[in-house]
């Protein structure tokens, strides 16, 4: 396996979808190629961040003091 092939396998590897023989070849390449190992880690971080970015936000608080709401609105009008 070379670096180009490694890049093509990353998403399937992270999703656990590679057959055993391809996974083993991928892992051998990663062990021998530090740049591909770093690329995999950065890819993993990016995928995790993207998944977190699309999680539904928590429900709004119902107990926000009216004075705070008005202060925020007033400060926005000043901008």
FENCORMO-V991461 format. One record per residue. RES is the residue in three letters. PSI is psi in whole degrees, -180 to 180 (NA if undefined). Layout:
# FENCORMO-V991461
res=RES psi=PSI
res=RES psi=PSI
This chain:
# FENCORMO-V991461
res=UNK psi=140
res=UNK psi=179
res=UNK psi=-41
res=UNK psi=-46
res=UNK psi=-37
res=UNK psi=-46
res=UNK psi=-38
res=UNK psi=-21
res=UNK psi=-12
res=UNK psi=-52
res=UNK psi=-43
res=UNK psi=-35
res=UNK psi=-49
res=UNK psi=-32
res=UNK psi=-2
res=UNK psi=27
res=UNK psi=2
res=UNK psi=137
res=UNK psi=157
res=UNK psi=-42
res=UNK psi=-40
res=UNK psi=-38
res=UNK psi=-43
res=UNK psi=-44
res=UNK psi=-39
res=UNK psi=-46
res=UNK psi=-35
res=UNK psi=-45
res=UNK psi=-45
res=UNK psi=-39
res=UNK psi=-29
res=UNK psi=-12
res=UNK psi=91
res=UNK psi=-38
res=UNK psi=-39
res=UNK psi=-35
res=UNK psi=-43
res=UNK psi=-41
res=UNK psi=-43
res=UNK psi=-45
res=UNK psi=-42
res=UNK psi=-39
res=UNK psi=-44
res=UNK psi=-44
res=UNK psi=-43
res=UNK psi=-45
res=UNK psi=-43
res=UNK psi=-44
res=UNK psi=-41
res=UNK psi=-41
res=UNK psi=-41
res=UNK psi=-33
res=UNK psi=-24
res=UNK psi=15
res=UNK psi=138
res=UNK psi=135
res=UNK psi=156
res=UNK psi=158
res=UNK psi=148
res=UNK psi=151
res=UNK psi=138
res=UNK psi=-15
res=UNK psi=33
res=UNK psi=127
res=UNK psi=138
res=UNK psi=-36
res=UNK psi=-38
res=UNK psi=-44
res=UNK psi=-47
res=UNK psi=-38
res=UNK psi=-40
res=UNK psi=-46
res=UNK psi=-41
res=UNK psi=-39
res=UNK psi=-30
res=UNK psi=-32
res=UNK psi=-27
res=UNK psi=-17
res=UNK psi=NA
